[in-house]
Amino acid sequence: MRIRFAAAWCTATLAGLAVSWWGVQHAIGGTALGDAPVAAVPARTGRPPAPPPASTPAPAQRETLTPGPSATPSPGRSSAAPSPDGRTRTYAVRSGRVVLELREHGARLVSASPEQGFEVREWRQDTWLRVELTDGEHGSSVIASWHDHPTLVQVYEY
């Protein structure tokens, strides 16, 4: 009698877990735990230019941020939650993934996940942010700038 009860309990528990996970996997899609939407920003080839000085605007526009709905914060990770006026964007590059929180006049690095053999470098000034995933010779740079214009994002592959 105890074995049948234990078997029925285990079966019911496993079925409940399976149904719960099936429902939850759709809810966590698009968060830090799931597949985040990837921003479609054209990539340039060649070495990226040096980050723009604080007094010079970025030379080329790639993406202009317009005010919109904020992204859903990641459960359990308050550092990944965007501010009320920002949007979280994921940039899939050859060397890994970069997640930025973009605001109309600013950006913040949420996370950077380099591919194996690559490392993350970050530079930040008052009017720009540069995240580079590099192995020393090849890599990818994601540059956000917002000096005298809405936030622009440029992606370079080298």
Backbone as JSON Lines, residues from 0, in Angstrom:
{"i":0,"aa":"M","n":[0.83,-1.18,0.0],"ca":[0.0,0.0,0.0],"c":[0.88,1.26,0.0]}
{"i":1,"aa":"R","n":[1.95,1.26,0.79],"ca":[2.84,2.42,0.86],"c":[3.54,2.64,-0.48]}
{"i":2,"aa":"I","n":[3.91,1.57,-1.16],"ca":[4.63,1.71,-2.44],"c":[3.7,2.31,-3.49]}
{"i":3,"aa":"R","n":[2.44,1.89,-3.53],"ca":[1.51,2.46,-4.49],"c":[1.27,3.95,-4.2]}
{"i":4,"aa":"F","n":[1.15,4.28,-2.92],"ca":[0.96,5.69,-2.55],"c":[2.17,6.51,-2.97]}
{"i":5,"aa":"A","n":[3.38,6.01,-2.7],"ca":[4.61,6.73,-3.06],"c":[4.73,6.88,-4.57]}
{"i":6,"aa":"A","n":[4.38,5.84,-5.32],"ca":[4.45,5.9,-6.78],"c":[3.44,6.92,-7.32]}
{"i":7,"aa":"A","n":[2.24,6.91,-6.79],"ca":[1.22,7.86,-7.22],"c":[1.63,9.28,-6.87]}
{"i":8,"aa":"W","n":[2.19,9.48,-5.69],"ca":[2.65,10.81,-5.27],"c":[3.76,11.31,-6.18]}
{"i":9,"aa":"C","n":[4.75,10.46,-6.47],"ca":[5.87,10.85,-7.35],"c":[5.36,11.19,-8.75]}
{"i":10,"aa":"T","n":[4.46,10.38,-9.28],"ca":[3.91,10.63,-10.61],"c":[3.17,11.96,-10.64]}
{"i":11,"aa":"A","n":[2.33,12.2,-9.65],"ca":[1.58,13.46,-9.61],"c":[2.51,14.65,-9.45]}
{"i":12,"aa":"T","n":[3.54,14.51,-8.63],"ca":[4.5,15.61,-8.43],"c":[5.26,15.9,-9.71]}
{"i":13,"aa":"L","n":[5.75,14.88,-10.39],"ca":[6.49,15.09,-11.64],"c":[5.59,15.68,-12.72]}
{"i":14,"aa":"A","n":[4.35,15.24,-12.79],"ca":[3.42,15.8,-13.77],"c":[3.16,17.28,-13.47]}
{"i":15,"aa":"G","n":[3.0,17.61,-12.19],"ca":[2.8,19.01,-11.8],"c":[4.0,19.88,-12.13]}
{"i":16,"aa":"L","n":[5.2,19.37,-11.9],"ca":[6.42,20.11,-12.23],"c":[6.53,20.33,-13.74]}
{"i":17,"aa":"A","n":[6.23,19.31,-14.51],"ca":[6.31,19.42,-15.97],"c":[5.33,20.47,-16.49]}
{"i":18,"aa":"V","n":[4.11,20.44,-16.0],"ca":[3.11,21.42,-16.44],"c":[3.51,22.83,-15.99]}
{"i":19,"aa":"S","n":[4.01,22.96,-14.79],"ca":[4.45,24.27,-14.29],"c":[5.59,24.82,-15.14]}
{"i":20,"aa":"W","n":[6.58,23.99,-15.44],"ca":[7.72,24.46,-16.24],"c":[7.27,24.85,-17.64]}
{"i":21,"aa":"W","n":[6.35,24.08,-18.21],"ca":[5.86,24.4,-19.54],"c":[5.2,25.78,-19.54]}
{"i":22,"aa":"G","n":[4.48,26.11,-18.5],"ca":[3.84,27.42,-18.41],"c":[4.83,28.54,-18.11]}
{"i":23,"aa":"V","n":[5.81,28.28,-17.27],"ca":[6.77,29.3,-16.85],"c":[7.77,29.63,-17.95]}
{"i":24,"aa":"Q","n":[8.13,28.67,-18.78],"ca":[9.16,28.94,-19.79],"c":[8.73,30.04,-20.75]}
{"i":25,"aa":"H","n":[7.43,30.18,-20.99],"ca":[6.94,31.26,-21.83],"c":[7.0,32.6,-21.1]}
{"i":26,"aa":"A","n":[6.82,32.58,-19.81],"ca":[6.84,33.82,-19.03],"c":[8.25,34.38,-18.9]}
{"i":27,"aa":"I","n":[9.27,33.52,-18.83],"ca":[10.63,34.03,-18.66],"c":[11.33,34.29,-19.97]}
{"i":28,"aa":"G","n":[10.68,33.99,-21.09],"ca":[11.26,34.33,-22.39],"c":[11.44,35.84,-22.48]}
{"i":29,"aa":"G","n":[12.58,36.3,-22.99],"ca":[12.84,37.72,-23.12],"c":[13.46,38.34,-21.88]}
{"i":30,"aa":"T","n":[13.77,37.53,-20.87],"ca":[14.44,38.05,-19.69],"c":[15.88,37.58,-19.7]}
{"i":31,"aa":"A","n":[16.62,37.92,-18.66],"ca":[18.01,37.48,-18.56],"c":[18.1,35.96,-18.5]}
{"i":32,"aa":"L","n":[17.02,35.3,-18.1],"ca":[17.03,33.84,-18.02],"c":[16.61,33.19,-19.32]}
{"i":33,"aa":"G","n":[15.95,33.91,-20.2],"ca":[15.46,33.34,-21.44],"c":[16.11,34.01,-22.64]}
{"i":34,"aa":"D","n":[15.5,33.83,-23.8],"ca":[16.01,34.44,-25.01],"c":[15.53,35.87,-25.1]}
{"i":35,"aa":"A","n":[16.45,36.82,-24.96],"ca":[16.09,38.22,-25.05],"c":[16.0,38.62,-26.52]}
{"i":36,"aa":"P","n":[15.13,39.58,-26.84],"ca":[15.06,40.03,-28.23],"c":[16.39,40.66,-28.62]}
{"i":37,"aa":"V","n":[16.85,40.33,-29.79],"ca":[18.13,40.82,-30.26],"c":[17.9,42.05,-31.12]}
{"i":38,"aa":"A","n":[18.64,43.12,-30.82],"ca":[18.5,44.35,-31.57],"c":[19.12,44.18,-32.95]}
{"i":39,"aa":"A","n":[18.42,44.61,-33.97],"ca":[18.91,44.51,-35.34],"c":[19.64,45.8,-35.68]}
{"i":40,"aa":"V","n":[20.93,45.82,-35.44],"ca":[21.77,46.97,-35.74],"c":[22.83,46.52,-36.72]}
{"i":41,"aa":"P","n":[22.96,47.19,-37.87],"ca":[23.98,46.77,-38.83],"c":[25.37,46.85,-38.22]}
{"i":42,"aa":"A","n":[26.2,45.89,-38.54],"ca":[27.56,45.86,-38.02],"c":[28.51,46.37,-39.1]}
{"i":43,"aa":"R","n":[29.54,47.07,-38.66],"ca":[30.59,47.53,-39.56],"c":[31.77,46.59,-39.4]}
{"i":44,"aa":"T","n":[32.57,46.48,-40.42],"ca":[33.77,45.68,-40.32],"c":[34.98,46.6,-40.17]}
{"i":45,"aa":"G","n":[36.07,46.06,-39.68],"ca":[37.26,46.85,-39.44],"c":[37.32,47.3,-38.0]}
{"i":46,"aa":"R","n":[38.47,47.81,-37.61],"ca":[38.65,48.29,-36.24],"c":[37.74,49.47,-35.98]}
{"i":47,"aa":"P","n":[37.1,49.5,-34.8],"ca":[36.27,50.66,-34.49],"c":[37.14,51.87,-34.2]}
{"i":48,"aa":"P","n":[36.59,53.05,-34.42],"ca":[37.36,54.24,-34.1],"c":[37.51,54.38,-32.59]}
{"i":49,"aa":"A","n":[38.44,55.23,-32.19],"ca":[38.58,55.52,-30.76],"c":[37.26,56.12,-30.29]}
{"i":50,"aa":"P","n":[36.87,55.87,-29.05],"ca":[35.62,56.45,-28.56],"c":[35.63,57.96,-28.74]}
{"i":51,"aa":"P","n":[34.48,58.54,-29.07],"ca":[34.44,59.97,-29.31],"c":[34.77,60.76,-28.05]}
{"i":52,"aa":"P","n":[35.52,61.86,-28.19],"ca":[35.77,62.69,-27.01],"c":[34.46,63.32,-26.55]}
{"i":53,"aa":"A","n":[34.46,63.82,-25.34],"ca":[33.23,64.35,-24.74],"c":[32.66,65.52,-25.53]}
{"i":54,"aa":"S","n":[33.47,66.22,-26.32],"ca":[32.97,67.39,-27.03],"c":[32.59,67.11,-28.48]}
{"i":55,"aa":"T","n":[32.78,65.88,-28.99],"ca":[32.49,65.56,-30.38],"c":[31.4,64.5,-30.46]}
{"i":56,"aa":"P","n":[30.34,64.74,-31.24],"ca":[29.3,63.72,-31.37],"c":[29.79,62.55,-32.21]}
{"i":57,"aa":"A","n":[29.13,61.43,-32.09],"ca":[29.49,60.23,-32.85],"c":[29.28,60.49,-34.34]}
{"i":58,"aa":"P","n":[30.13,59.93,-35.23],"ca":[30.06,60.24,-36.64],"c":[28.9,59.59,-37.39]}
{"i":59,"aa":"A","n":[28.46,58.41,-37.01],"ca":[27.43,57.71,-37.79],"c":[26.3,57.25,-36.89]}
{"i":60,"aa":"Q","n":[25.09,57.34,-37.41],"ca":[23.92,56.94,-36.63],"c":[23.57,55.51,-36.99]}
{"i":61,"aa":"R","n":[23.31,54.69,-36.01],"ca":[22.92,53.31,-36.25],"c":[21.55,53.01,-35.68]}
{"i":62,"aa":"E","n":[21.27,53.49,-34.51],"ca":[19.97,53.26,-33.9],"c":[19.65,54.45,-33.03]}
{"i":63,"aa":"T","n":[18.47,55.01,-33.2],"ca":[18.04,56.12,-32.37],"c":[16.98,55.61,-31.42]}
{"i":64,"aa":"L","n":[17.16,55.88,-30.15],"ca":[16.19,55.43,-29.15],"c":[15.07,56.44,-29.07]}
{"i":65,"aa":"T","n":[13.86,55.95,-29.22],"ca":[12.7,56.79,-29.04],"c":[11.97,56.31,-27.8]}
{"i":66,"aa":"P","n":[11.35,57.21,-27.06],"ca":[10.68,56.78,-25.84],"c":[9.64,55.71,-26.16]}
{"i":67,"aa":"G","n":[9.57,54.71,-25.31],"ca":[8.64,53.62,-25.52],"c":[8.41,52.9,-24.21]}
{"i":68,"aa":"P","n":[7.7,51.78,-24.26],"ca":[7.43,51.04,-23.03],"c":[8.71,50.45,-22.48]}
{"i":69,"aa":"S","n":[8.78,50.37,-21.17],"ca":[9.97,49.81,-20.56],"c":[9.92,48.3,-20.65]}
{"i":70,"aa":"A","n":[11.11,47.69,-20.59],"ca":[11.21,46.24,-20.66],"c":[10.81,45.62,-19.32]}
{"i":71,"aa":"T","n":[10.48,44.37,-19.36],"ca":[10.11,43.66,-18.14],"c":[11.35,43.35,-17.33]}
{"i":72,"aa":"P","n":[11.4,43.7,-16.04],"ca":[12.59,43.41,-15.25],"c":[12.77,41.91,-15.07]}
{"i":73,"aa":"S","n":[14.04,41.52,-14.92],"ca":[14.37,40.12,-14.72],"c":[14.04,39.71,-13.3]}
{"i":74,"aa":"P","n":[13.39,38.56,-13.1],"ca":[13.08,38.15,-11.74],"c":[14.34,37.81,-10.96]}
{"i":75,"aa":"G","n":[14.43,38.33,-9.76],"ca":[15.54,38.0,-8.88],"c":[16.84,38.72,-9.18]}
{"i":76,"aa":"R","n":[16.86,39.62,-10.17],"ca":[18.09,40.34,-10.5],"c":[17.77,41.82,-10.58]}
{"i":77,"aa":"S","n":[17.85,42.5,-9.47],"ca":[17.49,43.91,-9.47],"c":[18.48,44.73,-10.28]}
{"i":78,"aa":"S","n":[19.73,44.29,-10.41],"ca":[20.7,45.05,-11.18],"c":[20.38,45.02,-12.67]}
{"i":79,"aa":"A","n":[19.62,44.04,-13.14],"ca":[19.29,43.95,-14.55],"c":[17.98,44.66,-14.87]}
{"i":80,"aa":"A","n":[17.26,45.12,-13.87],"ca":[15.98,45.77,-14.11],"c":[16.22,47.16,-14.67]}
{"i":81,"aa":"P","n":[15.57,47.5,-15.8],"ca":[15.78,48.82,-16.38],"c":[15.07,49.89,-15.57]}
{"i":82,"aa":"S","n":[15.52,51.12,-15.75],"ca":[14.84,52.23,-15.11],"c":[13.5,52.42,-15.8]}
{"i":83,"aa":"P","n":[12.56,53.13,-15.18],"ca":[11.23,53.28,-15.77],"c":[11.26,53.9,-17.17]}
{"i":84,"aa":"D","n":[12.26,54.73,-17.48],"ca":[12.28,55.38,-18.79],"c":[13.25,54.72,-19.75]}
{"i":85,"aa":"G","n":[13.79,53.52,-19.45],"ca":[14.77,52.88,-20.31],"c":[14.26,51.58,-20.9]}
{"i":86,"aa":"R","n":[14.99,51.11,-21.92],"ca":[14.68,49.83,-22.54],"c":[15.95,48.99,-22.56]}
{"i":87,"aa":"T","n":[15.79,47.69,-22.34],"ca":[16.93,46.79,-22.37],"c":[17.01,46.19,-23.76]}
{"i":88,"aa":"R","n":[18.19,46.26,-24.38],"ca":[18.43,45.72,-25.7],"c":[19.6,44.76,-25.66]}
{"i":89,"aa":"T","n":[19.48,43.67,-26.4],"ca":[20.54,42.68,-26.51],"c":[21.16,42.78,-27.89]}
{"i":90,"aa":"Y","n":[22.49,42.83,-27.93],"ca":[23.22,42.89,-29.19],"c":[24.01,41.6,-29.31]}
{"i":91,"aa":"A","n":[23.62,40.75,-30.26],"ca":[24.33,39.51,-30.52],"c":[25.42,39.83,-31.54]}
{"i":92,"aa":"V","n":[26.67,39.67,-31.12],"ca":[27.81,39.95,-31.98],"c":[28.62,38.67,-32.14]}
{"i":93,"aa":"R","n":[29.59,38.67,-33.06],"ca":[30.38,37.46,-33.3],"c":[31.11,36.98,-32.05]}
{"i":94,"aa":"S","n":[31.5,37.88,-31.18],"ca":[32.31,37.53,-30.01],"c":[31.48,37.27,-28.76]}
{"i":95,"aa":"G","n":[30.15,37.35,-28.84],"ca":[29.32,37.1,-27.67],"c":[28.04,37.9,-27.72]}
{"i":96,"aa":"R","n":[27.57,38.32,-26.54],"ca":[26.33,39.11,-26.41],"c":[26.56,40.25,-25.44]}
{"i":97,"aa":"V","n":[25.97,41.41,-25.76],"ca":[26.05,42.59,-24.91],"c":[24.62,43.05,-24.66]}
{"i":98,"aa":"V","n":[24.27,43.26,-23.4],"ca":[22.94,43.75,-23.04],"c":[23.1,45.15,-22.44]}
{"i":99,"aa":"L","n":[22.42,46.13,-23.05],"ca":[22.49,47.51,-22.59],"c":[21.11,47.99,-22.19]}
{"i":100,"aa":"E","n":[21.06,48.81,-21.18],"ca":[19.84,49.53,-20.84],"c":[19.99,50.9,-21.5]}
{"i":101,"aa":"L","n":[19.1,51.21,-22.42],"ca":[19.17,52.46,-23.17],"c":[18.1,53.43,-22.69]}
{"i":102,"aa":"R","n":[18.5,54.65,-22.48],"ca":[17.57,55.74,-22.18],"c":[17.72,56.78,-23.28]}
{"i":103,"aa":"E","n":[16.88,57.79,-23.29],"ca":[16.94,58.78,-24.36],"c":[18.31,59.46,-24.42]}
{"i":104,"aa":"H","n":[18.9,59.76,-23.26],"ca":[20.22,60.39,-23.22],"c":[21.12,59.65,-22.24]}
{"i":105,"aa":"G","n":[21.37,58.37,-22.52],"ca":[22.26,57.6,-21.66],"c":[22.14,56.11,-21.92]}
{"i":106,"aa":"A","n":[23.11,55.38,-21.4],"ca":[23.11,53.93,-21.52],"c":[23.86,53.35,-20.34]}
{"i":107,"aa":"R","n":[23.53,52.1,-20.01],"ca":[24.18,51.39,-18.91],"c":[24.38,49.95,-19.34]}
{"i":108,"aa":"L","n":[25.57,49.41,-19.05],"ca":[25.85,48.01,-19.34],"c":[25.13,47.15,-18.33]}
{"i":109,"aa":"V","n":[24.27,46.24,-18.82],"ca":[23.57,45.31,-17.95],"c":[24.39,44.04,-17.82]}
{"i":110,"aa":"S","n":[24.83,43.49,-18.96],"ca":[25.68,42.3,-18.93],"c":[26.42,42.16,-20.24]}
{"i":111,"aa":"A","n":[27.52,41.44,-20.19],"ca":[28.29,41.11,-21.39],"c":[28.72,39.66,-21.24]}
{"i":112,"aa":"S","n":[28.42,38.86,-22.24],"ca":[28.74,37.43,-22.22],"c":[29.63,37.1,-23.39]}
{"i":113,"aa":"P","n":[30.96,37.08,-23.18],"ca":[31.86,36.79,-24.29],"c":[31.88,35.3,-24.64]}
{"i":114,"aa":"E","n":[32.19,35.01,-25.9],"ca":[32.4,33.62,-26.31],"c":[33.69,33.13,-25.67]}
{"i":115,"aa":"Q","n":[33.91,31.82,-25.71],"ca":[35.12,31.25,-25.1],"c":[36.36,31.82,-25.79]}
{"i":116,"aa":"G","n":[37.32,32.26,-24.99],"ca":[38.56,32.83,-25.51],"c":[38.53,34.34,-25.62]}
{"i":117,"aa":"F","n":[37.38,34.96,-25.42],"ca":[37.26,36.41,-25.52],"c":[37.08,36.99,-24.12]}
{"i":118,"aa":"E","n":[37.44,38.26,-23.96],"ca":[37.26,38.94,-22.69],"c":[36.52,40.25,-22.9]}
{"i":119,"aa":"V","n":[35.94,40.76,-21.83],"ca":[35.15,41.98,-21.88],"c":[35.99,43.16,-21.42]}
{"i":120,"aa":"R","n":[35.9,44.25,-22.16],"ca":[36.49,45.52,-21.76],"c":[35.39,46.57,-21.86]}
{"i":121,"aa":"E","n":[35.37,47.48,-20.89],"ca":[34.34,48.52,-20.87],"c":[35.0,49.87,-20.62]}
{"i":122,"aa":"W","n":[34.58,50.87,-21.39],"ca":[35.0,52.24,-21.16],"c":[33.74,53.08,-21.05]}
{"i":123,"aa":"R","n":[33.76,54.06,-20.14],"ca":[32.59,54.9,-19.94],"c":[33.04,56.34,-19.69]}
{"i":124,"aa":"Q","n":[32.33,57.26,-20.35],"ca":[32.49,58.67,-20.12],"c":[31.1,59.26,-19.89]}
{"i":125,"aa":"D","n":[31.02,60.57,-19.72],"ca":[29.73,61.21,-19.47],"c":[28.77,61.1,-20.66]}
{"i":126,"aa":"T","n":[29.31,61.01,-21.88],"ca":[28.45,61.03,-23.07],"c":[28.56,59.78,-23.95]}
{"i":127,"aa":"W","n":[29.26,58.75,-23.51],"ca":[29.35,57.52,-24.29],"c":[29.73,56.33,-23.42]}
{"i":128,"aa":"L","n":[29.46,55.15,-23.96],"ca":[29.79,53.87,-23.33],"c":[30.27,52.95,-24.42]}
{"i":129,"aa":"R","n":[31.39,52.28,-24.18],"ca":[31.92,51.33,-25.16],"c":[32.18,50.0,-24.47]}
{"i":130,"aa":"V","n":[31.63,48.92,-25.05],"ca":[31.85,47.57,-24.55],"c":[32.51,46.79,-25.67]}
{"i":131,"aa":"E","n":[33.63,46.18,-25.36],"ca":[34.39,45.44,-26.36],"c":[34.58,44.0,-25.89]}
{"i":132,"aa":"L","n":[34.3,43.06,-26.77],"ca":[34.56,41.64,-26.53],"c":[35.71,41.28,-27.47]}
{"i":133,"aa":"T","n":[36.88,40.97,-26.92],"ca":[38.05,40.79,-27.76],"c":[38.92,39.65,-27.29]}
{"i":134,"aa":"D","n":[39.68,39.09,-28.23],"ca":[40.7,38.1,-27.89],"c":[42.09,38.69,-28.11]}
{"i":135,"aa":"G","n":[42.16,39.99,-28.31],"ca":[43.42,40.68,-28.51],"c":[43.64,41.04,-29.97]}
{"i":136,"aa":"E","n":[43.16,40.19,-30.87],"ca":[43.32,40.45,-32.3],"c":[41.97,40.69,-32.98]}
{"i":137,"aa":"H","n":[40.98,39.86,-32.68],"ca":[39.65,39.97,-33.27],"c":[38.66,40.3,-32.17]}
{"i":138,"aa":"G","n":[37.52,40.84,-32.56],"ca":[36.51,41.11,-31.55],"c":[35.33,41.89,-32.09]}
{"i":139,"aa":"S","n":[34.54,42.36,-31.16],"ca":[33.33,43.12,-31.45],"c":[33.25,44.28,-30.47]}
{"i":140,"aa":"S","n":[32.8,45.43,-30.96],"ca":[32.59,46.6,-30.1],"c":[31.17,47.07,-30.25]}
{"i":141,"aa":"V","n":[30.54,47.39,-29.13],"ca":[29.21,48.0,-29.11],"c":[29.41,49.36,-28.44]}
{"i":142,"aa":"I","n":[29.12,50.42,-29.19],"ca":[29.37,51.77,-28.7],"c":[28.04,52.53,-28.67]}
{"i":143,"aa":"A","n":[27.7,53.04,-27.5],"ca":[26.5,53.88,-27.34],"c":[26.98,55.3,-27.04]}
{"i":144,"aa":"S","n":[26.42,56.27,-27.75],"ca":[26.78,57.67,-27.49],"c":[25.51,58.5,-27.44]}
{"i":145,"aa":"W","n":[25.57,59.6,-26.68],"ca":[24.38,60.44,-26.49],"c":[24.74,61.91,-26.29]}
{"i":146,"aa":"H","n":[25.81,62.38,-26.88],"ca":[26.24,63.77,-26.75],"c":[25.46,64.64,-27.73]}
{"i":147,"aa":"D","n":[24.62,65.55,-27.24],"ca":[23.83,66.47,-28.05],"c":[22.87,65.77,-29.02]}
{"i":148,"aa":"H","n":[22.5,64.54,-28.75],"ca":[21.56,63.81,-29.59],"c":[21.01,62.64,-28.78]}
{"i":149,"aa":"P","n":[19.89,62.07,-29.22],"ca":[19.4,60.87,-28.54],"c":[20.42,59.74,-28.64]}
{"i":150,"aa":"T","n":[20.3,58.77,-27.79],"ca":[21.26,57.68,-27.73],"c":[21.35,56.93,-29.06]}
{"i":151,"aa":"L","n":[22.58,56.79,-29.55],"ca":[22.89,56.07,-30.79],"c":[23.73,54.86,-30.43]}
{"i":152,"aa":"V","n":[23.49,53.74,-31.1],"ca":[24.28,52.53,-30.86],"c":[24.93,52.11,-32.17]}
{"i":153,"aa":"Q","n":[26.24,51.85,-32.12],"ca":[26.99,51.37,-33.27],"c":[27.65,50.06,-32.91]}
{"i":154,"aa":"V","n":[27.69,49.12,-33.86],"ca":[28.31,47.82,-33.64],"c":[29.42,47.67,-34.67]}
{"i":155,"aa":"Y","n":[30.61,47.28,-34.2],"ca":[31.76,47.06,-35.07],"c":[32.28,45.64,-34.87]}
{"i":156,"aa":"E","n":[32.58,44.96,-35.97],"ca":[33.2,43.63,-35.93],"c":[34.59,43.78,-36.55]}
{"i":157,"aa":"Y","n":[35.62,43.25,-35.9],"ca":[36.97,43.35,-36.46],"c":[37.73,42.07,-36.24]}
